[in-house]
Amino acid sequence: MTATLRQTANTVANSMIEGASMASALIGGAAGAYLGYQLAPADWSDGARIAFVGAVAVVGAVAIDGLAELVLAPMRRLMRRTPLSSTRASAPAPANTLDEALAQVATATEADAAHRAAGAAFRIDQGENFLRDEDRWRGYEDGEASFYLAPGVWLHHRAEMGKYGREHHFTLLTGDGEQPVAITGMEQIRHHLAARAAGLPAVPATAYSDVAEVLDDDLTGVHTV
């Protein structure tokens, strides 16, 4: 199961758990309101009866939701543990030679680079269904990683320690000698790929550049073809 499928399954399961919790509260509130309406003395004023029914409804919602949590709480704990147990691979056997140890560390470094790149990708892709897919990142021994976007186009990730901690840099690289483009948002990647698809110069586009606005005018309708 890929990281995307695992994430989707976990999201659906968590939604079902939260939906069950909400449904139990609604059922408890409705039952409490009905019981309160039946128990409220007929000689009370309408305001007093409404307040009494509301209070019983709240008590009913809290009580039923509390009972439901006896079942749902263990399920939540299980869901929090599931991603770790399902994605963690078995560690290799202890190395017998220095060369074998070096090979193991190199493989681990590549996997770590891919994981860090996917984790840092939320800075430019908050949709969590594209650049956040760890399986599509390729890590390297130097700690950097790349994400294949299209023939001849890669997104490159590099991290370094800055003044305020670790800084993450994403750069669009091409195989035809174009200048690397610093990427800070998904709209820049879309802009670049659309330009290439239209056969136009893929100039470095930024979110607020006049060049980007002009090129976007030229690209009008390209993405709908």
N, C-alpha and C positions, 0 to 999 in steps of 0.2 A: 504494500500500500504506500503510495507516494505521500509526500508531506501535504500536498494540496488536498488529497482525498481524506487524509487523517484530520486535517483542519476542518474540512466540510462536515465530516461525521461528528466531530466534537461539537461544532457549532449547532448542528441539528439536535444532538442529544441534550446539550445545555438549554436550547430553546424549549424542548419538550419538558424538561424538568421545571424550568421557570413557568411555563404555561400551566403545568399541573399545580404548581404552588398558587398561581393566581386564580385558577379555577376553584381550588379548595377554599380560598378566602371568599370568593364570590358566592359559592354554595353555602358556606357558613353564614355569611351576611344575610343571604336571602332566607335561610331557615330561621335565623335569629329574628329577622324582621317579621316573619309570619307568626312566630311564637309570641313575640312581643305584642303584636296586634291582637292576638287571641287572649292574652293575659291582661291587657290594659283594661281597668275598670271602665264601664260605660259612662259613669257619671263624671269622669275627668273631662277637663276642657280639651279642645282639639290640640292646642299647643302642648299640653302636658302629655297627651297620648302620643303625639309625634316624637317628642323628646324621649319618652320611654321606649318606643319602638326603635328609635335610632340607637339608643344605648344597648338594647338587647341585640341588635344587629351587629354592632361593633364587637360585643362579647362573643357572639356566635362566630364571626369571621376570624377572630383571634384564636378561639378555641379549636376550630376545625383546621385552621392553618397550622397551629401547633402540633396537632395530631398528624397532619400530613408530613410535617418536617421530620417526624420520627422515621419516615421511609425515605424522604427526599434527601435528607442530610447525608446519609451514607452514600447515596448515589452521586451527590456532588463531590464528596471526597474521592470516590472511585474515578470520576471524570478528571479530577485534578492529577491523579496519579497515572492515568492511562497514557497521556502523551509521552511521559518520560519512559515508561516501560516498553512502549511500542516502538519508539524511535531509537532507543539506545542499543547500539550494536555491541556484541561481545568483544572484549579486549583481546588482542592477540596474545599468544603464549610468550613468556619471557624470552628475550633474545639470547642466543648462545654466543653470538659474535658481535663485534662492534659494527660491522657492516650491516648485519641483520637489524641491530638496534637503530642504526641510522635510517634504514629503509622504513622501519615502523614509524619513526618520528616524522619522516618526510611525508608519509601517507596521512598521519594525524594532522600535520601542519596544513596540508591541502584541504582536508575536511574541515578544519577549524576556520580557514580562510573563507570557504564557501558559506559556512554557518554564519560567520560575522557579517559577510556581505549581505546575505539575505535578511539578517536582523536589522542591519543599518538601512536597508532599502526603504523602510517606512518613512524616511525623511523625504523621499521623492515619490513614493507610491503608497498612499494610505488606503488603497483599495484592497490590499492584502491578497490579491489573487493573481499576481503576475510576477513582479520582481521579488516578492516575498517567498517564492517557491525555491527552497534551498536546493532541490534536486537539479535545477537548471543552472546553478552557479558552478563554475569550475574553479577550484582553488589551486594556488601554486605554492611552491616551497618558500617563497619570499613573503608569504602572508597576503599577497594580492589575489584578486579573483576577477573573472570575467563572465559575462552573461551574453549568450548568443541571441541577437535580435533578428537579424536577417542576413542573407548572403553578403559577406564583406562588412558587416556592421556588428560591433560588440559594445557592450557597456562594461566599463572597467571600474573596479573598486579598489581604493587604496586608503589605508588608515595610518595616521601618524599622531604622535603626541604633540599637542599644541599648548598654548599658554593656559587654557582652562580645561585641559584633559584631552582625551582622544578625539581627533577630528577625522571625519569621513569625507572622502572625495570621490565623486562619481564622474567619469569622463567617457564621452562617446568616441570610439575609435573606429576608423575605417581602413580597409585594405588598399585604398587607391591613392594614398599620399595626402589626403586632406588633413588639415590641422585638427588636433583633438579639440573637442568641445566640452567645456565644463557643464555638467548637468545638475540642475537643482529642482527639476520638476518634470512630470510626465509629459506636459505640453511641449517641452523642448524636443523630447524624443519623437513625439508624433510629428512635429514640425519638420524635423530632419528626414524622417522616413517618407513623409508625404512629398517633400521636395525631390528626393531621389526617385520616387515612383513617377513623378511628373516630368522627370528629366531636367529639372531646374537646379541651379547651383544651391547646394546645401550649405548656405552661409551659417555661421554660428548664430543661433537664435537665442535671444534672452526674452524673459517674460515682458519686458517693457521697452524693447528696442524698436526704433522706427523701421529698421530693416525687416524685423519679424512681421510687423504689421503689413508692410508692402508685399512680402512674400506670401503671407496668409491670403491677401487679396488675389494673388495669382493662383493660389491653390484652391480657391473656392470651388467646391463641387468635386474635387479629386477624390475625397474620402467616400463620396456617395456613388462613385462609378462602380 
